[in-house]
């Protein structure tokens, strides 16, 4: 079974149960925190994926790390997932949970890459552009990449608008190589 299908299979009941128990925003925060821990602590992420470490040991570690810091529903979900030997997919499940949350709330993740820090007016302009494209309320994430020289790269879902100087130079190079 593919990772995506596994993630959806586990994330869907978690989000439905969280909504039913009226702790959806709490669990969303827990999932963001979990992803953050995985990204910041490579050893933790590798431990979850290790076939050598027993599943019960992983469940105990998860409980010790997150007990008292996350909602009880989140802990129960982690426990069930480890009992089903799916802990290596926990990060994917958390990401899928956030994706389902955004769909449920009518939100769209939007990434803007520029060569400089965006000010408030520019953020509003990109949010407006993203809202026109998606029809949803955007969650804007800014990235700084000096290699694009100037302009911007806007990513909305699977679409990308490349209005960067480096992108335009690549287009010119491609056109000249064809002629």
URPEJO-V245137 format. One record per backbone hydrogen bond with DSSP energy under -0.5 kcal/mol. CO is the residue of the C=O (numbers start at 0). NH is the residue of the N-H. E is the energy in kcal/mol with one decimal. If there is no record, write none. Layout:
CO;NH;E / CO;NH;E
This chain:
1;5;-2.2 / 2;6;-2.8 / 3;7;-2.3 / 4;8;-2.5 / 5;9;-1.8 / 6;10;-2.8 / 7;11;-2.2 / 8;12;-0.6 / 9;13;-1.2 / 10;14;-2.5 / 11;15;-2.2 / 12;16;-2.6 / 13;17;-2.5 / 14;18;-2.2 / 15;19;-2.2 / 16;20;-2.4 / 17;22;-2.9 / 17;23;-0.6 / 18;21;-0.9 / 22;26;-2.6 / 23;27;-2.3 / 24;28;-2.1 / 25;29;-2.0 / 26;30;-2.5 / 27;31;-2.2 / 28;32;-2.3 / 29;33;-2.6 / 30;34;-2.4 / 31;35;-2.2 / 32;36;-2.4 / 33;37;-2.3 / 34;38;-2.3 / 35;39;-2.4 / 36;40;-2.2 / 39;41;-0.6 / 40;44;-1.8 / 41;45;-2.6 / 42;46;-2.4 / 43;47;-1.8 / 44;48;-1.1 / 45;49;-1.0 / 46;49;-0.6 / 53;57;-1.9 / 54;58;-2.4 / 55;59;-2.4 / 56;60;-2.3 / 57;61;-2.6 / 58;62;-2.3 / 59;63;-2.5 / 60;64;-2.7 / 61;65;-2.5 / 62;66;-2.1 / 65;68;-2.1 / 65;69;-1.3 / 70;74;-1.8 / 71;75;-2.5 / 72;76;-2.3 / 73;77;-2.5 / 74;78;-2.3 / 75;79;-2.6 / 76;80;-2.6 / 77;81;-2.2 / 78;82;-2.3 / 79;83;-1.6 / 80;85;-2.6 / 81;84;-1.5 / 85;88;-2.1 / 86;89;-1.6 / 88;92;-2.7 / 89;93;-2.6 / 90;94;-2.2 / 91;95;-2.4 / 92;96;-2.4 / 93;97;-2.1 / 94;98;-2.1 / 95;99;-2.8 / 96;100;-2.5 / 97;101;-2.4 / 98;102;-2.0 / 99;103;-2.7 / 100;104;-2.3 / 101;105;-0.6 / 101;106;-3.5 / 102;105;-0.9 / 105;136;-1.9 / 107;138;-3.0 / 108;156;-0.9 / 109;140;-2.8 / 110;112;-0.5 / 110;154;-3.1 / 111;113;-0.5 / 111;142;-2.8 / 112;152;-1.9 / 113;144;-2.9 / 118;122;-2.2 / 119;123;-2.2 / 120;124;-2.0 / 121;125;-2.5 / 122;126;-2.5 / 123;127;-2.3 / 124;128;-2.3 / 125;129;-2.7 / 126;130;-2.3 / 127;131;-2.0 / 128;132;-1.9 / 129;133;-2.8 / 130;134;-2.4 / 136;107;-2.1 / 137;139;-0.6 / 138;109;-2.7 / 140;111;-2.5 / 142;113;-2.4 / 142;144;-0.5 / 144;147;-1.5 / 145;148;-1.3 / 147;149;-3.1 / 147;164;-0.9 / 147;165;-1.4 / 149;164;-2.2 / 150;114;-0.5 / 151;162;-2.6 / 152;112;-2.7 / 152;154;-0.5 / 153;155;-0.5 / 153;160;-3.1 / 154;110;-2.5 / 155;158;-2.3 / 158;155;-2.2 / 159;161;-0.6 / 160;153;-2.8 / 160;162;-0.8 / 163;167;-2.1 / 164;168;-2.4 / 165;169;-2.0 / 166;170;-2.0 / 167;171;-2.3 / 168;172;-2.5 / 169;173;-2.3 / 170;174;-2.4 / 171;175;-2.6 / 172;176;-2.1 / 173;177;-1.3 / 174;178;-0.9
